[in-house]
Amino acid sequence: MLKKIILLLVLTVFSSSVFSFNNINTVIESLENKTEKKYINELTQKDLTIIPSIKQLASIYIDLADEIQKIDCYQLQKLYKLLLNDEINNIKTIINEQSYLNDIENIECQAPSENTIQYITHKLHEKAITLYTMAIINGDLDSISELVKQGKVERIPTSHFRNLITYLEKHSLDTNHYAMFLMGQLYLNNLVYTDSRLEKARKLFEQIMDIDSQEVLYFIALAKIEETIEKLYFSIDENNHLTPSEQRSDSANDDNIIELIVKMANLNDVPTLLYLSYYYSDTAINQSLTYFNKACIITSSEACIVYADHLKQKPTQQEIYTLLQKFDKKNPDFNTAVAIGKWYENEHKYINAINYYSYATNKDPKLLLKMAELYSKIYRYGYTYIENNIMNYNRINLCYIKYLSYFDDVDIKYAIYLNYQKISQLRYDPEDEQNALFWLEASATDGHKERQYEIAEHYKWGRFSEKNYSKAAYWYNRYCTDNPIKETPDYCQAFTKINSIPHLQENADNGDMEAQYQMGTNLIKYTQLYKIGENYLKKAKDQGHFDAGIELMIYRPLINFSG
């Protein structure tokens, strides 16, 4: 018994060393015998029986890369020389190989440098990727799963996969459908990151439908689901009503056809379920997820494992998939819509958040203010700073306008004015200025004193329109007389006198010469109102009012009007 225990301890202590020893010997022997070259020749002759051996050697390369620190220095030196003189045209993944070679040209048997380890590890990973790719382009789907798995568990750095795709594209191997299947899975698993990786994955999968494998259907459905959940979508109709992006114009006919297919189809048939999942991903993500999950229950797939892994890696991802599976666009549940909106907001995907909040605004119109707030945080890539701001201000205003259909809020009206004012500063469009003036006047009409003063100034100076002294007088009057403030400006005394004469301004604006004279003499005395008073007196003078001309002569030299 004691001997058995001792033997077990010995095996336990030395098992990893033995394993490393076997791997290093296998690799050195392979490089010396040019085994890979033989494999390439046999594949050229369409001998696919060699693929298991290719995959086994690829796996050994990766194992050895993990154990590189344990290798004896003399064997490391031998391995380095063999890799340096290797004739196989591997898939290059080292950006600046010469920088490594300069440091390790003379390996001495001492503790290897970091660059030495990095170079040899890189070369082993290159050779493993090359072998797996050879198997893949010759139709071995299992090699795709194995290579992707090595990346997901970080046994092969992701930088290798990015350069692998570059290599495949450069050498026109990206037209090989099995290579395309590999590229799509690298994008889907985020081993190669680009902003549009899910769209790229989906498009690659859609081009390889002729591969005789159900796996392709699973991956097409999954890529479409994840792309839909990730992508930004939102539309606004011409009537300034915010509406979630809906089905295509011909979707009613499509729905009837799909409903008929669902009734007639065998919903235990995996391809049917996956086709339905793909179709509904654009219009009803809840149904899309339901069909995909059902297909995974019937027959497992690597795509189902990828789907499950994504949920495990991100606990919050599980939450959104569960919520989306419950959400029905045609009959949206308020609480679910808000929960999805909050999830996207927390993920800083603001357009998605806005989209789902919009389904709940009928029950809680204040969500429109939340949507407006989120629009202020959005930056769309591919647009200039000015274009982004103009789009955001316009969409914020649409939220505010719809909010006003529920509540009359003077501050919101003024906020709309400010946004149109900002837009007018970013571009010249008379319509923007007219919109700004409209909403400023709307807030002034509601009795907001500061807005009344502001619009009076606008009309006096013609900032957003032609100068209109009549409207300027009207709004100064409203400012002075609506809800009087404690410290009324001295020029408000003019309107006290004007208002004591019934219909004075109305008569003046209708061309009454005496009324114009009375308006002018009351207004021209005050610097703030000088221009308005001068205008009324000029109109009276032009009609032959003698005293109006005298008043103009009296007040013009007395007031040094600077604005």
Buried (B, 14 or more C-beta within 10 A) or exposed (E): EEEEEEEEEEEEEEEEEEBBBEBBEBBBEBBEEBBBEEBBEBBEEEEBEBBEBBBEBBBBBBBBBEBBEBBBEEBBBBBBEBBEEBEBEBBBBBEEBEEBBEBBEEBEEEEBEEBBBBBBBBBBBBBBBBBBBBBBBBBBBEBBBBBBBBBBEEBBBBBBBBBBBBBBEEEEBBEBBBBBBBBBBBBBBBBBEEEEBBBBBBBBBBBBEEBEBBBBBBBBBBBBBBBBBBEBEBEBEEEEEBEBBEBEEEEEEEBEEBEEEEEEBEBEEBEBBBBBBBBBBBBBBBBBBBBBBBBBEEEEBBBBBBBEEBBEEEEEBBBBBBBBBEBBBEEBBBEBBBBBBBBBBEBEBBBBBBBBBBBBBEEBBEBBBBBBBBBEEBEEEEEEEEEBBBBBBBBBBBBBBBBBEEEEBBEBBBBBBBBBBBBBEBEEEEEBBBBBBBBBBBBBBBEBBEBBBBBBBBBBEEBBBEBBBBBBBBBBBBBBBBEEEEEBBEBBBBBEEBEEEEEBBEBBBEEBBBBBBBBBBBBBBBBBBBBBBBBBBBBBBEBEBEBBBEBBEEBEEEBEEEE
